[in-house]
Amino acid sequence: METNKVIEQEKKYIMQTYSRPKFVIDHGDGCYLFDKKGKKYIDLVGGLATCLLGHGNKEFAQAVKGQIEKITNPTNLYYTEEQVKLAEKLAKLSGLNKCFFSNSGAEGVEAAIKLARKHTKKTQIISTKESFHGRTFGSLAATGKEKIRNPFKPLLSGFVHVKYGDVNAIKRKISKKTAGIIVEPIQGEAGIIMPNKDYLKGIREICDRRNILMIVDEVQTGCGRTGKFFAYEHDRIKPDLVTLAKGLANGIPIGATIAKGNVAKSFAKGDHGSTFGGNPVACLAANFTIEYLIKNKLMQNAEIQGSYLMKKLSSINSDNIREIRGKGLMIGMEMRKYSEKMQEKCLENGLLVNLTAEKVLRFLPPLTISRGVINDALEILNEVIENEN
Ligand SMILES: Cc1ncc(COP(=O)(O)O)c(C=O)c1O
């Protein structure tokens, strides 16, 4: 199909919930994407943090193909080996004990909310303002962004939202109904908002003191993006529940909810389930992704290239830039004004960047990115910023 035809048919047959630039992605190679007309783009969006190993990774494709040829989804009615192997890996990496597998971040959060309620026999979940935890009704109730919540009220009850980064604000909301707290180690969709150094530690302490569950949503920060497999490892704490998705299977849909053993026990047979969750294709993809990350030192690469990108972005001299912040390869450049035009200009010049919270250009490239690709991206970005001034 020609590019224009795809765009026309999309409008006709797809619900119009996304704003898309007018080109059609054809394929990818490493940190590059190519459209149907053959134009090449440097990809700093990385499938919104899902593509860890680079686009079109041949070894990954080969491994997944092998599994598809064996079996795709015998369902959770039966044991499969890849699921068990993945659960063991995640338990070891997280220091927690047991997993539930689903297909997306929102579903990972849903499972965490259900489990927290069932385990504590309490209903209230404390979340944070401007947070993003997904768009299903449970995860939407946890989400703090009013713009996303408002059209769908009334939402699931029992959720309160407090200022992000403020431990005392959490303390003030704890009541005898509180089951747990859900928090992102870095708020991604809100514009790469970094809490102060002791925030997670402070939450851990309150949770211990008040006997409530600490749920850390690592859907965006997890799988090595910040330089460690879980972002909470930087803070040397252990949550009670963790959610993962996005990069876990390098772009193949998967969600995971990982819990401490005593908490996990509260899910009894029939309490939760998923037809596709934990299917062997997604689990093999995740096992391969984790092994590849470790073997190729991609978490170290995230740290090294992330620091380099941050340093270079910070050295750009422009009044339009308000702040550069982030960790590893999860970086935001907050501009002083709405920056859709800048994003468009980057795209015209062959650079894909994401815009979140209206003013924040967000960089979530594959963890395989090299200094050379970063330099090429910076050249385009510098030119676009210069012309903006
Ligand atoms: C922290 C966080 N939690 C949950 C989600 C929802 O994930 P999904 O879109 O896979 O449902 C996202 C998605 O951006 C996220 O960033």
The ligand as an ORCA input file, in Angstrom:
! r2SCAN-3c Opt
* xyz 0 1
  C       4.898      3.607     34.565
  C       3.886      3.017     33.625
  N       2.981      2.166     34.098
  C       2.060      1.593     33.287
  C       2.018      1.901     31.946
  C       0.989      1.275     31.060
  O       1.572      0.353     30.211
  P       0.798     -0.196     28.913
  O       0.686      0.923     27.950
  O       1.650     -1.323     28.442
  O      -0.536     -0.671     29.391
  C       2.967      2.795     31.411
  C       2.950      3.137     29.988
  O       3.523      4.107     29.544
  C       3.920      3.373     32.271
  O       4.840      4.247     31.826
*
